[in-house]
Amino acid sequence: MDFKILKEMLDNRDFVRLTHILKAMRDADIAEFIGELDHKTALLVFRLLPKDLAANVFSHLSSQRQSELSMLVDEEELASIVEELYFDDRIDYIEEMPAYVVKRILKNSTETERRLINQFLNYPEDSAGSLMTIEFVDLKKHMRVGDSLKRIREIGQEKETIYTCYVIDSERRLEGIVSLRDLVLADPDVSIESIMETQIIYVSTYDDQEYIADVFKKYGFLALPVVDQERRLVGIITVDDIVDVIELENTEDFHKMAAVQPLRESYLDTSVFKLASKRILWLMVLMISATISGGIIKSYESALEAVVALTVFIPMLMDTGGNAGSQSSTLVIRSIALGELAFKDTLKVIWKEFRVSILVGLPLALINFFRVYLLEGYGMALSITVSVTLLVTVVFAKIVGGILPMIAQKLNIDPAIMASPLITTIVDAISLIFYFSFASWIMGI
């Protein structure tokens, strides 16, 4: 989105008109605009916003920009911002802030709020407990529909969602759910018990966020109840929070597939030292593992001395094998993430990848044979050696690329780890062994 006009208003100090335009914009767009400004100008724009709008915009800001604004405002203004945030957004904010900012927030919180905040912060980072909010509408099954709608009107403004209401007993055990649609369409005099849904899908406070995302995707929920070990309702997770989780999980998988330790911050907000630290470990592992290929080449040094032309085709074979394996692993990893594949499907994956590799490998081998023999003028034996090795390498690479993520899933390892760099290293080593073995056999060296 182009904010050129808004920035011109800032330069001309036309704050009245700027405020009027900001009030008509969406929260996320205002946050994007503030994110492009220097921290002092960002504070100026932020202070132009009405109190309720400011809190909504604040929840959309990056953690770095939230931290900058938190340091620039006084305690009263900070307390006002935090107070207007929905509880789950408040927890997310506190988790990202430096300790001294957290102390300022807790200092201005009530005893009940401090207790709840500490309770939420004690949940594992990627659990349902850390994602949930306590701002939901609860009802009792003996209530009449008319009374329930009245209660929603009274407290709904303070809740994160009112479209699904939760029916609990005197000990807060979850008994049912009822949608706002059902309430509006029902007779005002009937009881909640007569219209509530008792077949409830829920998650527990310690369930992993990836599992929760799968539940949302499977059932298409807007909100999901979270219960403790005694099935007492302790919070709900809304779809806007789970969208963030899905994006985070996909980003982590993408990073792992590129042999980079996952980052939580945006690329530009991350220091070069942190970026380097996230990359160097995998690079060292892959560098050391690459020495295996060097050792294999060294062990066939006599063959290379006899037919120097063998070295010309090593890069092509290794690259083709790595690319073929990466294609298979990428598709399988994505299918695992979507719940389409499980370990029991391993033989099906092997059979499918074998057939694909033959359909792909044979044309590649034939084209390569004519290129090496006719266009480049190498001998028949060398051309056959390179082409057969290419076919076998593609078959092996695609099968390995298909089954390694399945094995990783079975061992409770993130399948994304079994992606391009690792598979390429394995395929490189095996393709070299095939290559020199075929050369020794076919060419008699």
N, C-alpha and C positions, 0 to 999 in steps of 0.2 A: 504494500500500500504506500502511495506517495504522500508524504506529509509536508511537502514543500510549502503549501499555503499556510499551514499551522505554524511552521517555523518562521515564515515571514511576519505573521502576527506577533510572534514572540519578539522578533527583532524590532518591530514597530511599537512594542509594548501595548498592543491592542488587546488587553486582557478581558475586557467585557465581551467582545465578540468571540474571542477564543473560548472563554468559559461556556458561552451559549452553544458553540459548535461541539465542544467536548461532551456536554450533557446529552447531545443527540447521538453520540457515537456508542458503539458497543464496548463493553469492558475490555475485551481482549485487544481491540484496536487501540484503545487509549494506552494500555500497558505496552503495546508494541512501540507507540510513539514515544512514551516516556523512556523506554529502553534505548532509544537512539540519541538521547540527550546527555550532556554532561551532568554529573550528580547534583550540582547546584541548580541548574535550570530544571532538572527533573523534579527537584523538591518544590520549586516555584510552581510548576504545572500541577503537581500533586496537590498542593495547598489550594489551588483554584477549584478543586472538585468538591461537591457536597459530601457530607460525612458518609452517607450510605454508599454512594458511588465510589468514593475513595477506597473504602474497604474492599469492595468487589474488584476494583482495579488492582489493588495491592496483592490480592491472592493470585493474580495472573502474572505478576512480575517475576523475573528470575531471582534466584536466591541471592545473587550478588547485588542486584539493584535493591532488593528488600533490605539487605544488610546496610547498604550505603544510606538509605533513607532513615533506617532505624537509628543510625549514629548521628544524623543531622537534626532530628526532631527532639523536643524535650520529653520528659517522662509522661507528662499529662497527655500530650498529643500521641505518643506511642501507645499509651494505655487505651486511648480512644480508638485507635486503629485496630488494635488486637481485640478489643471488646466487640467490634462490629464483624469480625471474621467468623465464619462458621467454624465449629469446633475442630473438625478434621483439618481445615486449612490452617487453623491456629497451631495444631500439633505439627503439621508439615513445616510451618514457618519456624517454630521453636527448634525443631530437629536440625535445621540448616544454619542456625545462627551461632555466632561465637558465644562463649560462656558469659561474658559480661553483658551482652544484650539479653540473654536468657534471664539473668539475675534481675535486670530492670523490669522485664515482663512479669516475672513471678512476684516481684516486690509489690506490684500494683494489682495482683490477683487476689481474689478471696481465698479463704482456707479451703473451701470446697473445690474451687477451680484449680488450686495448686495440687490438691490430692488427685483430682481427675487427670491433670496434665502429667503428673509423675507416674500414674498408673498406665497411661497410654504410652509414655516414653519407655516403659519397661517391657513392652511387647517387642518381640523380634522385629527387625526392620522390615522384612518382607512378608509379614503375617497379616491376617485379617484384622487383628487388634490394632495394628498401626495404621490401617487404612480407614477404619470405620469412623462414623460420626455418631454422637449421641442425640443429635437433633432430629427426631422423628416423632410422628404422631402415634400415640398409643391409646387404645380403647379397651373397654371391657365388654365381654360378650352379652351381658344383660342390658347394656345401654340400648336405647331406641335410636333408629337412624336419624330422626330429627335432632335429638340431643347430641349425637355424634357430629353432625354437620355444624351445629352451634359451637361445639368444642374446637373443631377445625378452624372456624372463623376467628375464634378467640386466640388460639396459639399458633396458627399456621404461619403467620408472618415471620416467626422466629425459627421455623423449621426449614431444613434444607430441601425437603420434598414433602408434599402432601398427597401425592398421587397414589401412594400405597400406604395404608394405615395398618398397624400391628395390634392384634388382640392378645392381651396378656392377662394372667390371673393375679391374685393378690400378692403372690410371691414372684411376680414378673416372669413366670414361665410362659413361653410362646405357645399360644393356643390356635391362632389362625391369622389370616391376613384378609383385608378387604380393600378393594380399589375405590378410588374416589368416584369413578364412573358408576360402580354398583351402588354406592351410597346415594348419588344424585338420582338415579333411576328407580330406587326402591321406595316403597311406601314409608313415609316418615314415622309411622307407628309400629313397624315391625322391628324385631330385635336384631342386633348385630349377629348373634349366633345363627340366625336363620339364613343369612346371606354370606357369611364368611367362608373362606376357603381353608380347609383343615389339612389338605395334602400340601405341606409346606416344604419348599426347598430352602435350606439354610446352610450356613458354614459356621465353623467354630473359630474361636479367637486366634488359635495357633495354626490354622490352615494357611498354606503358602499362597502368595498372591498369584502365582502362575495357575494354580488349580482354580482359584476364584475367577480368574479371567476366562478360563475354559467354561465354567458354569454360566457366566454371563453370555458368552458366545453361543452356548448350546441352547439356552432357554430364552434369550432375548430380553432379559430383565432390565428394568430401569433402576431397581434397587434390590438389595439382597440382605436379609436379616443375619445378624451375627449373634451367636449364643455361646454361653460358657458351658462347662462340663455338665451342669445340671439343667441345661436347656433354658436358662434364664436369658431373656433378651438384653443384650448389653449395648447394641448399636446396630447401625446399618451401613452398607457400602453402596454408594450411588454410582451410576454409570459413568459420570464425568471423571470420577477417581479411577475407575477401572480402565478407561481409555488411556489415561496416563501410564498405567501399569503395562498395558499391552504395548504401548510405544517404547517403554523402558526395556521390556523383555526382548522386543525385536531388535532394539539398538544393542543390547548386550550380546545377543546372538551374532549380530553383524560384526561386532568388534572381535568376538572370539573366533569367528570364521576367518578373520584377517590377522589372527595371531596377535591381538592387542587386548590387554586386560581392560575390562569394561570401565567406561567413564560415566559419571553421573552429571558432570557439568557440561555445558556446551563447549564446542571446540575452541572458540575465540576467548571464552572465559577461563580456559585451563592454561596454567603456566607451562612454559616449554620444559621445565624440569619435571613436572608431573607427567607430561606427555611422553618424555623420554623414559621415565621410570616405568610407565605402562607398556612400553614397547621392548625395552632392552632384554628383559628376561626371556621372552619367547625368541627373540633374535639370537640370543646366546644358545638356547636349546637347539634351534634349527641349524645354527652354524656348526655346533658340535656334531649333530646327527648327520649333517652333510658330509662330514669326514668319512662316513661309511662308504659313500659313493667314490670318494678319493681312494680309499683302501681297495675297493673292488677294481678300479682302473689300474692301480699299481700292481695288483696281483696278476693282471693280464698284460703286463708290460711287454712281454715277449711277443704276444700276438700283435700289439700295436706297432712294435718295431718291424715285424714281418710285413704287415699291411698298414702303412701309415694312414691310408684313406679311411680306415675304420673310425678315426677320430672325428672326421668331418661330420658324421651323422649322429654323434652322441647328443649334441644339443637338441636336435630335432626330435629324437626319440624320447628324451627326458621331458621336453616341453609338451609333446603330444600326450604322453602318458599322464603328466600332471593335470593337463587341461581336461582330459577324459574323466579322470577320477573326480575332479572338482565338479564337473557337471552332475555326476551321479550323486555325490555327497550333498550338494546344494538342494537337489530335489527331494532326497530322502529326509534330510534334516527338516526341511519345511513341512513335509508330510507328517513327520513325527510331531512337530510343534502344533499342527492342526488336528492331531489326534487321529489321522488317517492310517497310520502304521504303528504296529507294536512288535515286540520281539518275536511273537509267534508267526509273524509274516516274513521272517528272515529268508526262508527257502523260496517264497514267492518273489522276493526282491532279487535274490540271486538268479533265479530262472529268467526273470524279466530283463535284468541288466545283462545277462549272458546273451540273450537274443538281440538286444539293442546293440551290444558291442560287436556282434557278428555283422549286423546290418551296417554299422558305422565303419568297422575295422576293415572289412573286405574292400570296399571302394577306395579307402585311404591307402591300403597296401598295394592295390593294383595301380592306382595313379602314381604312387611313389616308385613302383617298379619301373614303369615306363619313363618317368622323369630321370631316375638314376641311370638306367640302362641305355635309353635312346637319346635323351637330351644331354646328359652329362658325360656319357661315354664310358662309364665304369663297366667292369666285367660282369658276366652273368652271375658268378658265384656271389660276389659282393652285393649285387642288386637283389638277389634272392634272400641273402642274409638280412639285409636291412628291412626288406618288405615283410618277411615272416616275423621278424622281431617286432615290427610296428604292429602287426595284427595281434600277436600274443600280448604285447604291452597294453593295447587298448582294451582287450578282453579282461586282462588281469586288473587294470586300473579301474574299470567300471564296476567290476564285482567288489573290489576292495572299497571303492568309494561308496558303494551301496550298503555293505554289511558293517563297516566300522561304526557308523552312527547308531546302528541297531544294537551292537554290542555295548557301546557306551551307555545307551539308555538302560539296558539290562543291568549294568553295573552302577546305575544311579550317577553317572557322569553326564554332564551337559553334552548332548550330541554335537553341538556347535563346535566343540573343541576338535572333533574329528573332521575338520574341514580342510581347505586347500593346502596350507603349509605342511601339516602332518602327513596327509595322504600323498602329497607330492614327494616328500622325503622318502616314504616307503616305496612308492612306485619307481622313483629314480633308481634306487638300489636294485630292485628286482629286475627292472628293464635292462640294466647294465649286465646283470648276471645272464639273462636270456641272450642278450646281444653277443657277448663274448663266447658263450657256450655254443650258440648256433654258428658263429664264425669259426670256432675250432673244429666243429663237426663238418660243416658244409665246405669250408675252404681248406680244411686240413692243415691248420696252423697251430 
